[in-house]
Amino acid sequence: MDVKAIESLMPELESFVSRYLSHFGRVQNHAHAMTI
């Protein structure tokens, strides 16, 4: 898998992670959701 292929998956990953943001508590913690 190359960088371009990984970058093309970002919208799908962001959509997936957005479903779980409420489990990260404060809005300040939402940035950590993508890292985790």
PDB file of N, H, CA, C and O in Angstrom:
ATOM      1  N   MET A   1       0.860  -1.170   0.000  1.00  0.00           N
ATOM      2  CA  MET A   1       0.000   0.000   0.000  1.00  0.00           C
ATOM      3  C   MET A   1       0.903   1.228   0.000  1.00  0.00           C
ATOM      4  O   MET A   1       1.847   1.317   0.785  1.00  0.00           O
ATOM      5  N   ASP A   2       0.609   2.160  -0.874  1.00  0.00           N
ATOM      6  H   ASP A   2      -0.158   2.088  -1.512  1.00  0.00           H
ATOM      7  CA  ASP A   2       1.399   3.382  -0.927  1.00  0.00           C
ATOM      8  C   ASP A   2       0.655   4.541  -0.257  1.00  0.00           C
ATOM      9  O   ASP A   2      -0.490   4.396   0.170  1.00  0.00           O
ATOM     10  N   VAL A   3       1.318   5.676  -0.176  1.00  0.00           N
ATOM     11  H   VAL A   3       2.248   5.795  -0.523  1.00  0.00           H
ATOM     12  CA  VAL A   3       0.764   6.846   0.508  1.00  0.00           C
ATOM     13  C   VAL A   3      -0.555   7.272  -0.126  1.00  0.00           C
ATOM     14  O   VAL A   3      -1.504   7.609   0.582  1.00  0.00           O
ATOM     15  N   LYS A   4      -0.619   7.259  -1.436  1.00  0.00           N
ATOM     16  H   LYS A   4       0.152   6.985  -2.011  1.00  0.00           H
ATOM     17  CA  LYS A   4      -1.838   7.683  -2.130  1.00  0.00           C
ATOM     18  C   LYS A   4      -3.018   6.785  -1.761  1.00  0.00           C
ATOM     19  O   LYS A   4      -4.131   7.275  -1.572  1.00  0.00           O
ATOM     20  N   ALA A   5      -2.786   5.485  -1.658  1.00  0.00           N
ATOM     21  H   ALA A   5      -1.882   5.087  -1.811  1.00  0.00           H
ATOM     22  CA  ALA A   5      -3.849   4.550  -1.291  1.00  0.00           C
ATOM     23  C   ALA A   5      -4.320   4.805   0.139  1.00  0.00           C
ATOM     24  O   ALA A   5      -5.518   4.768   0.422  1.00  0.00           O
ATOM     25  N   ILE A   6      -3.385   5.060   1.022  1.00  0.00           N
ATOM     26  H   ILE A   6      -2.413   5.090   0.792  1.00  0.00           H
ATOM     27  CA  ILE A   6      -3.739   5.335   2.423  1.00  0.00           C
ATOM     28  C   ILE A   6      -4.528   6.639   2.525  1.00  0.00           C
ATOM     29  O   ILE A   6      -5.533   6.709   3.232  1.00  0.00           O
ATOM     30  N   GLU A   7      -4.067   7.673   1.815  1.00  0.00           N
ATOM     31  H   GLU A   7      -3.251   7.617   1.241  1.00  0.00           H
ATOM     32  CA  GLU A   7      -4.773   8.952   1.839  1.00  0.00           C
ATOM     33  C   GLU A   7      -6.195   8.819   1.299  1.00  0.00           C
ATOM     34  O   GLU A   7      -7.098   9.524   1.751  1.00  0.00           O
ATOM     35  N   SER A   8      -6.399   7.929   0.346  1.00  0.00           N
ATOM     36  H   SER A   8      -5.666   7.356  -0.021  1.00  0.00           H
ATOM     37  CA  SER A   8      -7.740   7.760  -0.219  1.00  0.00           C
ATOM     38  C   SER A   8      -8.704   7.134   0.788  1.00  0.00           C
ATOM     39  O   SER A   8      -9.920   7.226   0.621  1.00  0.00           O
ATOM     40  N   LEU A   9      -8.171   6.503   1.824  1.00  0.00           N
ATOM     41  H   LEU A   9      -7.183   6.429   1.959  1.00  0.00           H
ATOM     42  CA  LEU A   9      -9.000   5.884   2.859  1.00  0.00           C
ATOM     43  C   LEU A   9      -9.389   6.853   3.983  1.00  0.00           C
ATOM     44  O   LEU A   9     -10.244   6.526   4.806  1.00  0.00           O
ATOM     45  N   MET A  10      -8.780   8.027   4.025  1.00  0.00           N
ATOM     46  H   MET A  10      -8.085   8.293   3.356  1.00  0.00           H
ATOM     47  CA  MET A  10      -9.025   8.977   5.112  1.00  0.00           C
ATOM     48  C   MET A  10     -10.495   9.355   5.280  1.00  0.00           C
ATOM     49  O   MET A  10     -10.969   9.373   6.416  1.00  0.00           O
ATOM     50  N   PRO A  11     -11.243   9.656   4.223  1.00  0.00           N
ATOM     51  CA  PRO A  11     -12.656  10.000   4.434  1.00  0.00           C
ATOM     52  C   PRO A  11     -13.432   8.874   5.123  1.00  0.00           C
ATOM     53  O   PRO A  11     -14.268   9.132   5.989  1.00  0.00           O
ATOM     54  N   GLU A  12     -13.156   7.643   4.740  1.00  0.00           N
ATOM     55  H   GLU A  12     -12.477   7.434   4.036  1.00  0.00           H
ATOM     56  CA  GLU A  12     -13.839   6.504   5.359  1.00  0.00           C
ATOM     57  C   GLU A  12     -13.433   6.359   6.823  1.00  0.00           C
ATOM     58  O   GLU A  12     -14.277   6.102   7.682  1.00  0.00           O
ATOM     59  N   LEU A  13     -12.151   6.524   7.106  1.00  0.00           N
ATOM     60  H   LEU A  13     -11.465   6.733   6.408  1.00  0.00           H
ATOM     61  CA  LEU A  13     -11.663   6.436   8.483  1.00  0.00           C
ATOM     62  C   LEU A  13     -12.256   7.550   9.340  1.00  0.00           C
ATOM     63  O   LEU A  13     -12.677   7.304  10.470  1.00  0.00           O
ATOM     64  N   GLU A  14     -12.291   8.768   8.816  1.00  0.00           N
ATOM     65  H   GLU A  14     -11.949   8.968   7.898  1.00  0.00           H
ATOM     66  CA  GLU A  14     -12.863   9.885   9.566  1.00  0.00           C
ATOM     67  C   GLU A  14     -14.338   9.666   9.848  1.00  0.00           C
ATOM     68  O   GLU A  14     -14.824  10.024  10.920  1.00  0.00           O
ATOM     69  N   SER A  15     -15.048   9.087   8.909  1.00  0.00           N
ATOM     70  H   SER A  15     -14.653   8.796   8.037  1.00  0.00           H
ATOM     71  CA  SER A  15     -16.464   8.782   9.107  1.00  0.00           C
ATOM     72  C   SER A  15     -16.640   7.740  10.212  1.00  0.00           C
ATOM     73  O   SER A  15     -17.530   7.864  11.054  1.00  0.00           O
ATOM     74  N   PHE A  16     -15.803   6.734  10.204  1.00  0.00           N
ATOM     75  H   PHE A  16     -15.080   6.633   9.520  1.00  0.00           H
ATOM     76  CA  PHE A  16     -15.850   5.683  11.219  1.00  0.00           C
ATOM     77  C   PHE A  16     -15.572   6.266  12.604  1.00  0.00           C
ATOM     78  O   PHE A  16     -16.317   6.023  13.553  1.00  0.00           O
ATOM     79  N   VAL A  17     -14.494   7.037  12.703  1.00  0.00           N
ATOM     80  H   VAL A  17     -13.889   7.235  11.931  1.00  0.00           H
ATOM     81  CA  VAL A  17     -14.088   7.607  13.992  1.00  0.00           C
ATOM     82  C   VAL A  17     -15.149   8.577  14.510  1.00  0.00           C
ATOM     83  O   VAL A  17     -15.371   8.650  15.719  1.00  0.00           O
ATOM     84  N   SER A  18     -15.800   9.315  13.630  1.00  0.00           N
ATOM     85  H   SER A  18     -15.619   9.255  12.648  1.00  0.00           H
ATOM     86  CA  SER A  18     -16.787  10.302  14.065  1.00  0.00           C
ATOM     87  C   SER A  18     -17.938   9.668  14.845  1.00  0.00           C
ATOM     88  O   SER A  18     -18.566  10.326  15.675  1.00  0.00           O
ATOM     89  N   ARG A  19     -18.210   8.404  14.582  1.00  0.00           N
ATOM     90  H   ARG A  19     -17.699   7.870  13.909  1.00  0.00           H
ATOM     91  CA  ARG A  19     -19.283   7.710  15.315  1.00  0.00           C
ATOM     92  C   ARG A  19     -18.932   7.503  16.782  1.00  0.00           C
ATOM     93  O   ARG A  19     -19.821   7.291  17.607  1.00  0.00           O
ATOM     94  N   TYR A  20     -17.649   7.563  17.117  1.00  0.00           N
ATOM     95  H   TYR A  20     -16.926   7.735  16.447  1.00  0.00           H
ATOM     96  CA  TYR A  20     -17.199   7.267  18.468  1.00  0.00           C
ATOM     97  C   TYR A  20     -16.675   8.486  19.226  1.00  0.00           C
ATOM     98  O   TYR A  20     -16.199   8.352  20.353  1.00  0.00           O
ATOM     99  N   LEU A  21     -16.756   9.670  18.624  1.00  0.00           N
ATOM    100  H   LEU A  21     -17.143   9.779  17.708  1.00  0.00           H
ATOM    101  CA  LEU A  21     -16.217  10.864  19.276  1.00  0.00           C
ATOM    102  C   LEU A  21     -16.853  11.142  20.624  1.00  0.00           C
ATOM    103  O   LEU A  21     -16.185  11.649  21.525  1.00  0.00           O
ATOM    104  N   SER A  22     -18.113  10.826  20.781  1.00  0.00           N
ATOM    105  H   SER A  22     -18.657  10.414  20.050  1.00  0.00           H
ATOM    106  CA  SER A  22     -18.774  11.093  22.064  1.00  0.00           C
ATOM    107  C   SER A  22     -18.150  10.298  23.210  1.00  0.00           C
ATOM    108  O   SER A  22     -18.303  10.668  24.374  1.00  0.00           O
ATOM    109  N   HIS A  23     -17.458   9.227  22.894  1.00  0.00           N
ATOM    110  H   HIS A  23     -17.334   8.926  21.949  1.00  0.00           H
ATOM    111  CA  HIS A  23     -16.805   8.406  23.924  1.00  0.00           C
ATOM    112  C   HIS A  23     -15.475   9.006  24.390  1.00  0.00           C
ATOM    113  O   HIS A  23     -14.862   8.513  25.337  1.00  0.00           O
ATOM    114  N   PHE A  24     -15.042  10.059  23.726  1.00  0.00           N
ATOM    115  H   PHE A  24     -15.539  10.460  22.956  1.00  0.00           H
ATOM    116  CA  PHE A  24     -13.794  10.706  24.091  1.00  0.00           C
ATOM    117  C   PHE A  24     -14.015  11.914  24.992  1.00  0.00           C
ATOM    118  O   PHE A  24     -13.087  12.684  25.242  1.00  0.00           O
ATOM    119  N   GLY A  25     -15.229  12.078  25.473  1.00  0.00           N
ATOM    120  H   GLY A  25     -15.982  11.453  25.269  1.00  0.00           H
ATOM    121  CA  GLY A  25     -15.516  13.141  26.431  1.00  0.00           C
ATOM    122  C   GLY A  25     -15.440  14.526  25.832  1.00  0.00           C
ATOM    123  O   GLY A  25     -16.120  14.839  24.855  1.00  0.00           O
ATOM    124  N   ARG A  26     -14.601  15.350  26.433  1.00  0.00           N
ATOM    125  H   ARG A  26     -14.048  15.096  27.227  1.00  0.00           H
ATOM    126  CA  ARG A  26     -14.503  16.748  26.031  1.00  0.00           C
ATOM    127  C   ARG A  26     -14.071  16.893  24.573  1.00  0.00           C
ATOM    128  O   ARG A  26     -13.380  16.035  24.024  1.00  0.00           O
ATOM    129  N   VAL A  27     -14.489  17.987  23.968  1.00  0.00           N
ATOM    130  H   VAL A  27     -15.050  18.684  24.414  1.00  0.00           H
ATOM    131  CA  VAL A  27     -14.156  18.265  22.565  1.00  0.00           C
ATOM    132  C   VAL A  27     -12.634  18.289  22.369  1.00  0.00           C
ATOM    133  O   VAL A  27     -12.137  17.894  21.314  1.00  0.00           O
ATOM    134  N   GLN A  28     -11.907  18.747  23.375  1.00  0.00           N
ATOM    135  H   GLN A  28     -12.310  19.067  24.232  1.00  0.00           H
ATOM    136  CA  GLN A  28     -10.450  18.803  23.273  1.00  0.00           C
ATOM    137  C   GLN A  28      -9.842  17.411  23.052  1.00  0.00           C
ATOM    138  O   GLN A  28      -8.752  17.294  22.492  1.00  0.00           O
ATOM    139  N   ASN A  29     -10.531  16.377  23.482  1.00  0.00           N
ATOM    140  H   ASN A  29     -11.417  16.472  23.937  1.00  0.00           H
ATOM    141  CA  ASN A  29     -10.024  15.009  23.335  1.00  0.00           C
ATOM    142  C   ASN A  29     -10.314  14.411  21.970  1.00  0.00           C
ATOM    143  O   ASN A  29      -9.755  13.371  21.621  1.00  0.00           O
ATOM    144  N   HIS A  30     -11.170  15.046  21.197  1.00  0.00           N
ATOM    145  H   HIS A  30     -11.624  15.891  21.481  1.00  0.00           H
ATOM    146  CA  HIS A  30     -11.557  14.487  19.908  1.00  0.00           C
ATOM    147  C   HIS A  30     -10.373  14.363  18.955  1.00  0.00           C
ATOM    148  O   HIS A  30     -10.345  13.460  18.118  1.00  0.00           O
ATOM    149  N   ALA A  31      -9.409  15.247  19.070  1.00  0.00           N
ATOM    150  H   ALA A  31      -9.431  15.980  19.750  1.00  0.00           H
ATOM    151  CA  ALA A  31      -8.228  15.176  18.226  1.00  0.00           C
ATOM    152  C   ALA A  31      -7.455  13.880  18.455  1.00  0.00           C
ATOM    153  O   ALA A  31      -6.772  13.395  17.554  1.00  0.00           O
ATOM    154  N   HIS A  32      -7.560  13.324  19.654  1.00  0.00           N
ATOM    155  H   HIS A  32      -8.115  13.718  20.386  1.00  0.00           H
ATOM    156  CA  HIS A  32      -6.862  12.076  19.970  1.00  0.00           C
ATOM    157  C   HIS A  32      -7.549  10.857  19.355  1.00  0.00           C
ATOM    158  O   HIS A  32      -6.942   9.792  19.243  1.00  0.00           O
ATOM    159  N   ALA A  33      -8.781  11.007  18.967  1.00  0.00           N
ATOM    160  H   ALA A  33      -9.275  11.872  19.058  1.00  0.00           H
ATOM    161  CA  ALA A  33      -9.531   9.873  18.428  1.00  0.00           C
ATOM    162  C   ALA A  33      -8.866   9.309  17.180  1.00  0.00           C
ATOM    163  O   ALA A  33      -8.794   8.090  17.025  1.00  0.00           O
ATOM    164  N   MET A  34      -8.389  10.152  16.304  1.00  0.00           N
ATOM    165  H   MET A  34      -8.448  11.142  16.430  1.00  0.00           H
ATOM    166  CA  MET A  34      -7.723   9.678  15.084  1.00  0.00           C
ATOM    167  C   MET A  34      -6.407   8.998  15.404  1.00  0.00           C
ATOM    168  O   MET A  34      -6.011   8.060  14.712  1.00  0.00           O
ATOM    169  N   THR A  35      -5.722   9.456  16.442  1.00  0.00           N
ATOM    170  H   THR A  35      -6.043  10.218  17.004  1.00  0.00           H
ATOM    171  CA  THR A  35      -4.464   8.847  16.819  1.00  0.00           C
ATOM    172  C   THR A  35      -4.675   7.455  17.388  1.00  0.00           C
ATOM    173  O   THR A  35      -3.938   6.519  17.078  1.00  0.00           O
ATOM    174  N   ILE A  36      -5.689   7.340  18.221  1.00  0.00           N
ATOM    175  H   ILE A  36      -6.288   8.100  18.473  1.00  0.00           H
ATOM    176  CA  ILE A  36      -5.973   6.057  18.870  1.00  0.00           C
ATOM    177  C   ILE A  36      -6.542   5.100  17.859  1.00  0.00           C
ATOM    178  O   ILE A  36      -6.852   3.957  18.197  1.00  0.00           O
TER     179      ILE A  36
END
